[in-house]
Amino acid sequence: MQKIYAVVLTYNRKELLERCLRAVYAQTRPCDGVIVVDNASTDGTEQMLQSAAFPGLKFFVLSKNVGAAGGFNAGFRLAYQQGADYVWMMDDDVIPDPDALEQLTNAESLLNRKEVDHSFVLSTAFTEEGEITNSPDCDHRLNKMGYEGWPALVEHGMVPVSRATFVSILVPRHVLQEHGVPMAAMYIWGEDSEFTTRISRKAPGFLVGSSKVQHLRQKGGTLSILTEENPARIRYHRHFIRNQAYMLRKYGRTRKLVTFTWRQLRLSSKLMVAGEFTKAFVVMQGLFSSFGFNPNIEAADAPLETLGITVSSPFIPAVPETRDFAPREIEVPQMVGVLQSA
């Protein structure tokens, strides 16, 4: 039986993480391994995991926050290097339905039986209010008749997609082996889009309608520096703009890149006129940093030292499988400094 490892990336959201893990452990198709990658949390995440006693959980703490891109990069590598045949990746604010993974594996099996080449399968994401969120881009490749082929598997509740997010995505081992992992240098906002665009150029992914998750987003709607009020998130928009420009340069058309650049210049001017000087600077910073931005693709079997971090690996020993995850006190052995800085 092929091994599926769930990987959850977390940072300072221990309550959400616990909800996510409870849902992961309640799956009708149990995971063969569960990994939590902690992006240097300071809110007591480790203590929560110790008391919750999730069976067989492997917990890796990064020595510094390397952004979502670095965290997902580490998560894919850890699962791959521990022998996962499939990696089920998600953030800590994703709450999968009990059969979410089973539906993904059913879709994977159907695609394999029909010999449909594909790069990943993806859950359908909803907000707590039931609205669709994190919509992927539909794949518009033509079939042998010259028509768009996306309706071919609609009867099975599947649609081919390209760009997607890491909100419950199941990626086969051979795809990671061939295409590598997300680019850590992107830091935040865009690493999932780049990765799924990269791996789906050869074969599309598939959105699975019957596999459902809730995405408990901190802030609803699409990203926009115009409406952003959090100072920390305002600064992150330089990464968002840089990553968008890189994506257009790498995978888009020159005309779209020129249009995007012009729009960012206009946006910066608009912010200056409105007296939003910090935001205007962030836009220009992101735009100019994109000109020399050309990150490397890292292999799934590359050592984590390349991320420039150390990793401590406290873990929770295996306990008899149970659906009751009431808190309990256990001792957790420490394995500190497993990896050294690059």
Residue pairs with C-beta under 8 A, 6 or more apart in sequence:
1 32
2 85
2 86
3 32
3 33
3 83
3 84
3 85
3 86
4 29
4 31
4 32
4 33
4 84
4 85
4 86
4 87
4 88
4 101
4 105
4 170
5 31
5 32
5 33
5 34
5 35
5 79
5 82
5 84
5 86
5 87
5 88
6 24
6 31
6 33
6 34
6 35
6 88
6 90
6 101
7 34
7 35
7 36
7 37
7 75
7 76
7 78
7 79
7 87
7 88
7 89
7 90
8 17
8 20
8 21
8 24
8 34
8 35
8 36
8 37
8 75
8 90
8 91
8 92
8 94
9 37
9 39
9 68
9 71
9 72
9 75
9 89
9 90
9 91
9 92
9 166
10 16
10 17
10 36
10 37
10 38
10 39
10 41
10 45
10 91
10 92
11 38
11 39
11 40
11 41
11 65
11 71
11 92
12 41
12 42
12 43
12 45
13 41
13 43
13 92
13 93
14 41
14 43
14 44
14 45
14 48
16 92
16 93
16 216
17 36
17 45
17 48
17 49
17 92
18 48
18 52
19 95
20 90
20 92
20 93
20 94
20 95
21 34
21 36
21 52
21 54
21 57
22 325
23 95
23 96
23 97
23 98
24 31
24 34
24 96
25 31
25 34
25 54
25 55
25 323
25 325
26 98
26 323
27 96
27 98
27 99
27 100
27 101
27 102
28 98
28 99
28 101
28 102
29 99
29 101
29 102
29 105
30 321
31 88
31 101
32 84
33 56
33 58
33 79
33 82
33 84
34 54
34 56
34 57
34 58
35 57
35 58
35 59
35 60
35 75
35 78
35 79
35 82
36 49
36 57
36 58
36 59
36 60
37 60
37 62
37 71
37 74
37 75
37 78
38 45
38 46
38 59
38 60
38 61
38 62
39 62
39 65
39 66
39 67
39 68
39 70
39 71
40 61
40 62
40 63
40 64
40 65
41 61
46 59
46 61
46 314
49 57
49 59
49 316
50 314
50 316
50 330
50 332
51 327
51 328
51 329
51 330
52 325
52 327
53 316
53 319
53 325
53 327
53 328
53 330
54 316
54 325
55 316
55 318
55 319
55 320
55 321
55 322
56 316
56 318
56 319
57 315
57 316
58 78
58 82
58 313
58 315
59 313
59 314
59 315
59 316
60 74
60 78
60 311
60 312
60 313
61 311
61 312
61 313
61 314
62 70
62 71
62 74
62 307
62 309
62 311
63 309
63 310
63 311
63 312
63 341
64 309
66 73
66 74
66 184
66 187
66 307
66 308
66 309
67 184
67 186
67 187
67 188
67 239
68 91
68 187
68 188
68 189
68 191
69 182
69 183
69 184
69 185
69 186
69 187
69 188
69 190
69 191
70 184
70 187
70 307
70 309
72 89
72 166
72 181
72 182
72 191
72 192
72 195
73 181
73 182
73 183
73 184
73 191
73 298
73 307
74 184
74 304
74 307
74 311
75 87
75 89
76 87
76 89
76 171
76 176
76 181
76 182
76 300
77 181
77 298
77 300
77 301
77 302
77 304
78 304
79 87
80 87
80 173
80 176
80 177
80 181
80 300
80 301
81 300
81 301
84 173
85 172
85 173
86 108
86 170
86 171
86 172
86 173
87 170
87 171
87 173
87 176
88 101
88 104
88 168
88 169
88 170
89 166
89 168
89 169
89 170
89 171
90 96
90 166
90 167
90 168
90 169
90 213
91 166
91 167
93 215
93 216
93 217
93 218
94 125
94 167
94 168
94 213
94 214
94 215
94 216
95 213
95 214
95 215
95 216
96 123
96 168
96 211
96 212
96 213
97 211
97 212
97 213
99 210
99 211
100 123
100 168
100 211
100 212
100 213
101 170
101 211
103 123
103 208
103 210
103 211
103 212
104 121
104 122
104 123
104 168
104 170
104 208
104 211
105 170
106 210
107 121
107 156
107 157
107 158
107 206
107 208
107 210
107 211
108 121
108 170
108 172
110 156
110 158
111 118
111 121
111 158
111 206
116 153
117 202
117 203
118 160
118 203
118 204
118 205
118 206
119 171
119 172
119 175
119 179
119 196
119 199
119 200
119 202
119 203
119 204
119 205
120 164
120 169
120 170
120 171
120 172
120 175
120 196
120 199
120 200
120 205
120 206
121 158
121 169
121 170
121 205
121 206
121 207
121 208
121 211
122 136
122 161
122 164
122 167
122 168
122 169
122 170
122 205
122 206
122 207
122 208
122 211
123 167
123 168
123 169
123 208
123 211
123 212
123 213
124 132
124 207
124 208
124 209
124 211
124 212
124 213
125 132
125 133
125 134
125 165
125 167
125 168
125 212
125 213
125 214
125 215
126 132
126 133
126 212
126 213
126 214
126 215
127 133
127 214
127 215
127 216
127 217
127 220
128 214
128 216
133 167
133 215
133 217
133 220
134 164
134 165
134 167
134 215
136 161
136 162
136 163
136 164
136 165
136 196
136 205
136 207
137 161
137 162
137 163
137 164
138 150
138 159
138 160
138 161
138 162
139 150
139 160
139 161
139 162
139 200
139 204
139 205
140 148
140 150
141 148
141 149
141 160
141 204
142 148
142 149
143 149
143 152
149 160
150 159
150 160
152 160
153 159
153 160
153 206
157 208
157 209
157 210
158 206
158 207
158 208
158 209
159 206
159 207
159 209
160 204
160 205
160 206
160 207
161 196
161 200
161 204
161 205
161 206
161 207
162 196
162 197
162 200
162 201
162 204
162 205
163 193
163 196
163 197
163 200
164 192
164 193
164 196
164 205
164 207
165 192
165 193
165 196
166 192
167 213
167 215
168 211
168 213
169 196
169 205
171 199
175 199
176 300
177 300
177 301
179 198
179 199
179 297
180 297
180 298
180 299
180 300
181 195
181 297
181 298
181 299
181 300
182 191
182 192
182 194
182 195
183 191
183 194
183 195
183 295
183 296
183 297
183 298
184 191
184 295
184 298
184 307
185 293
185 295
185 296
186 194
186 239
186 243
186 246
186 295
187 236
187 239
188 236
188 239
188 240
189 223
189 236
189 237
189 239
189 240
189 243
190 239
190 240
190 243
190 244
190 246
190 247
191 243
193 243
193 247
194 243
194 246
194 247
194 250
196 205
197 247
197 251
198 251
198 297
199 205
201 251
221 227
223 237
223 240
225 234
225 237
225 240
225 267
225 271
225 279
225 282
225 283
226 267
226 271
226 279
228 234
228 237
228 279
234 278
234 279
234 282
235 282
237 279
237 282
237 283
237 286
238 282
238 283
238 285
238 286
238 289
239 286
240 286
241 264
241 282
241 283
241 286
241 287
241 290
242 286
242 287
242 289
242 290
242 293
243 290
244 260
245 257
245 260
245 261
245 264
245 286
245 287
245 290
245 293
246 290
246 293
246 294
246 295
248 256
248 257
248 260
249 257
249 290
261 287
264 283
264 284
264 286
264 287
265 287
267 283
268 280
268 283
268 284
268 287
269 280
271 277
271 279
271 280
271 283
272 280
298 306
303 339
304 311
304 339
305 339
305 340
305 341
305 342
306 342
307 342
308 341
308 342
309 339
309 341
310 337
310 338
310 339
310 340
310 341
311 338
311 339
312 334
312 335
312 336
312 337
312 338
313 335
313 338
314 332
314 333
314 334
314 335
315 332
315 333
315 335
316 330
316 332
317 330
317 332
317 333
319 330
